[in-house]
């Protein structure tokens, strides 16, 4: 068996639901991430913002625009990265 790719799906070992309820920057950020993932209009707005990238001749040969599920995954990954950067024990 040959490993073709490996994706890191680990998450910080924190109580994200509790952090999300806090009235601070991290709580607001986590709520925004979750709201964006659940908001079709927000995801469509992100798609529109990314269109110029995928319209570039070179980029369009290398990558394709993400579908909705891929876009949700990208937003979730951004949320995890933000949590990693902002959370202090």
N, C-alpha and C positions, 0 to 999 in steps of 0.2 A: 504494500500500500504506500502510495506517495501522497504526502500532504500538499495540497494545492494552495490552500490559504488558511489563515488563522485569524479569527476575529475575537478581540477582547470584549467580552460582554460582562465583565465584572463591574460591580457597583460599590461605592463606599459603604462601609459597615456602620450606618447611622440610621436613626429613626426618621426617615424622610418625611413621613406624615406629620410628625410633631414639629420638625423644622419648618415645614410649610405653613403651619399655623402661627408662627412667630411674626410679630410686627417689626420686622427689620429688613434690610436689603436682601438677605438670603431667602427669607420667607416670601418676599414679594417676587423674587426671581423664580423660585420653584413654582409658585402659583402661576406665574406668567408662562412658564414652560408647559405645565399641565394644561392650562387654558388654550394655549396655541395648538397643542397636539389634538385637542378636542374640537377645535374651531376650523371648519372647512374654509371659511372666508379668510382667516389668518394664513392658513396654508396656501391658499390661492394667491394671496398677496406676496408671500415668500417666493412662490413660483414665478410670479411676474417680475419680481426684483432680480431673479436669477436668469431670466430670459436672455439678456445681453451676453452673458457668459456662454450660453449654449448656442447663440447665434454666430459666434466667432468661428471662422472656417477651421482653424487648427483645433480648437477645443471640441467642436462638434465631431471631429474625426476620432478624438480620444475618449470622450465621455458623452453620455446622453443625460438628458434632464431626468431627475428623479421622479418616480411616480409617487402617489400620495403616501403609500406605506413607507417607501424609502425616505421621503421627506419627514414623516413622523419620527423615523429612526434617527435622522440627522438632528432634529430638534431635541430628541431625548438624549442623544450623545452630547449635544451642547449643554444640556442641563446637568449631565453628570460631570462634565469638565468644569462648569461653573461652580458646582457643589464642591468639587475637589479644591478649586482655587479659593473659595470664600469661607469654607467651613473650618473653624478653629475649635478644637476640643477644650 
